[in-house]
Amino acid sequence: MDSRTYNPRTVEEVFRDFKGRRAALIKALTTDVEDFYNQCDPEKENLCLYGFPSEQWEVNLPAEEVPPELPEPVLGINFARDGMQEKDWLSLVAVHSDAWLLAIAFYFGARFGFDKADRKRLFNMINELPTIFEVVTGAAKKQVKEKPSVSNHSGSKSKSSSKQRAPESQSRQSKPLQPKEEDEELDEQDEDEHGETLCGACGEHYGTDEFWICCDICEKWFHGKCVKITPARAEHIKQYKCPSCSNKRARP
């Protein structure tokens, strides 16, 4: 792929490269997990999980040249596939994917002469995003980080109100609406948590006026666009299962 020869030269370009690769790897380990699982055949040779700046991923053999043009992902992820619980295997691949992403970013930084200030700025930008491991294991939404509070309370996640975010007229309530004063009190108590809600597919934060839906199995929140669910379609779903939970239940 031409992405292997792409050489970002500024902090912003390296960070853009990082985010594209990260989104690809998160996709492989969450929404595309069944396809990823099937491609990691233990009968094959050492396989690696690659993420590209285009947000596409692939499972392939490692580069043959030594040393390779870019740092290579960890080898042999397919060999451990059937030797451990699937969630533990995915978590292991996630950790190694995080390490690979940092290796790629700092390889570019070293190659193009980033100074101490640039390296620090790059790492701080990277560190603002949850790791792939945190997204895959669900730990990201449990962390309390310093983020701007959510000013629009109507867009906040409320366990007591709904499994989906949508305009009030479309909202599917799991419990009766609370009196207005009680709602405001709940919003104030949970404001920090709402601001930290992360999409289980892409790992990004909730944004005002975005439609979200919650999986009834794993209780992770997802952008509707990431799991291809519209507010209208959600109206007819009695129990929503995210792609990852659906795949796990479908696999023998």
N, C-alpha and C positions, 0 to 999 in steps of 0.2 A: 504494500500500500504506500501511496505517496506520503502518508502521515509519518512514516518512519524517517523521511528525509526533511520533514518540516522542522525548522530551527527558529523558535521564538527567541528574540533578542532583548526584549525589555521585560521589566517586572510584570507589567500588565499582560503582555503576550504570554509569558510563562504561566501566569495565573489562569488565563483563558484556556491554555492547553491543559492545565491541571483539572479545571472544572469539566472540560469535555471528556477527558479520560475517566474522571471520577463518576460522572453521570452514566457512562457506558458500563462501568463495573458494577455500579449499584443496580442498573437495569438487569444485568446478567444474574445477580444474586437475589433479586426480588421478583420483578414482574416476568422476567424470562427464565425463571429458575428451572422449570421443567426441561426446557430446551438445553440449558447449560448443563444440567444433571446428565441428560442423555448423551451429550457430546463428550463428557469426561469418562470415556470407556476405560476401565482398568486393564483391558486386554491390549490397549495400544501402548505406544512408547511414551516417554516423558512428555506430558502436555503442559502448556502454560495458558493462563487467561490474560489476553491482551485487551486493553481499553484504548481507543483512539480519540483524538481531539474532536472527531466528527460525531462523538457520542455513540459510536458503534463498537461492539465487542466481538471477539472471536477466540475460540479455543484452537490452539495450533501447536506444532512442534517449535522448539526454540530456534533462534537464528543460528545458522551454521558457522558464520564467520567469528573468529576469535581475535581480539575482543569485538563484541558487537558494536554497532553504531550508537545504540542507546542501551542503558541498563536493561537487563532482561527480567521478566517476572519469575517468581519461584517455580522451580521444576517439579513435575510429578504430582500435580494436584489430583490427577485421576486415580492414582494408586491408593489414596486414602478414602476414596468415595464410599466403598462398601465396608470399610473397616471401622466405621464409627457412626454415631447418630447423624442424620442428615443436617440437623441444625448446628451440631458441633463442627461438622465438615465445612458448612457454609461460613461459619464464624472463623474457622482457621484460614480459609481462602481469603476472607475479608481482611484479616489482619495482615496477611502477606501482600494483599493488594494495596493496603494503605502504605506499607513500607516501600513498595515499588513506585507508587505515585510520588512519594517524597524523594526517592532516588532520582527519578526522571527530572523533577523540578530543580533539584540542587545540582544535577548534572548540567542542565542548561545554565544555571547561575554561575557555576565554576567555569564552564567553557567560554562564556561571554563576559567574564570578568566582573561579575556583580561584586560591589564592595560590601563592607560590613552592614552599612545602612540599607542597601538594596536587599541583601539576604534576610535581614531582620524584617523588613517590610513585606517581603514575599512570604516569610513564614507566618507573620501575623495575619496576612490575608487568608492563607491556607487554614490557619488555626481557628478562624471564625466559623468555618464549616464543620459540622460533625464528621467524624471519621466514617469510613465505610462500615467498619466493625460496629460502631454505635448505631448506624442506621439499620443494619441487618439484624442486630440483636434487640433493637427497640430501646437501647439505653439512651439514645440521643434525646428522646422526649422527656426523660426523667431528670436530665441534668438542668441545673439552674445556672444560667449564664447571664451576664450583664447585657441586656438588649433593651432597646426602646420599648416602653410599654405600649400596649395596644390602645389607641385612643377611641376607636370605634367599638363600643361594647356590643353592638348588635352583630358584629362579625366574630365575636369570641366563641370559642368552643365551650359548650356547656353540657356536661354529662347528663344533667337533669332534664334537658329539653329535647335533644334530637340526635340522631345518628348521621345527619347530613347537614351541610351548610347550604342554605338556599334562601331566597326571599321568603318572608313570613307566610305569604299566601300559599307557597308550595311546600312549606316545611312539614315533614312527617314527624309528629311528636311522639316520643315514647312514654312521656308522662304529661299530664295536664299542665298548661301554662301556670306558672306561679304568679301571685299578685305582683304588680309592678315594683313595689318597694322591696320585696324579697329578692326579685330578679337583680335589682341594682346592687343589693348587698352581696349576692353570690358573685356578681361580676367583679366587685371590688376585691373580694377574697381570692378569686382565682385568676386575676388579671395577669400575674406573672406567668402562671402555667400556660395560659392561653397564648401568650406571646412566644412561648417556646415550642409550640406545636410544630412538628416536622412531618413532611410527607414521607410515608413509608416506601415510596417508589423512588423519588428524586432526592429526598433529604433536605429539600428547601423549606423555608419557613412559610407560614400562612400569610397571605396577603389580603388586604381589604377587598371585599367584593368577589373573592374567588370561591367557587363552589367546591366543597369538600365532602367526602363520605367516609364513614368509619366502618371497618370490618367488624362484624359481630362475633368473629371467632378469636382473632388475635388483638382486637381493639386498637389497631393502628389506624391513623388517619391518612387519607390519600387525596391529592388533587383529583377532581373528577376527570380532568383531561389526561392525567397520567394512567388511569385505569379504564379510560374510555366509557365513563358513566356520566350521563347528563342528568340535570335535575328532573326532567320529565321521565326518564327511564327509572330513576331512583324511586319515583312515586309508586312503582309497581313491584318493587323488590321488598319482600317480607323479611328476608334475612340475607344481608349482603356478605359475601365471602370474597376476599381479595384474591388476586391471581395466585399468590403463594399458597394460601390456605386451600384454594380449590385444587391446585396441583397436588398438594400433599394428600388430600383425601381421595383424589382420583388414581394416584399411583398405587399398584398392588403392594 
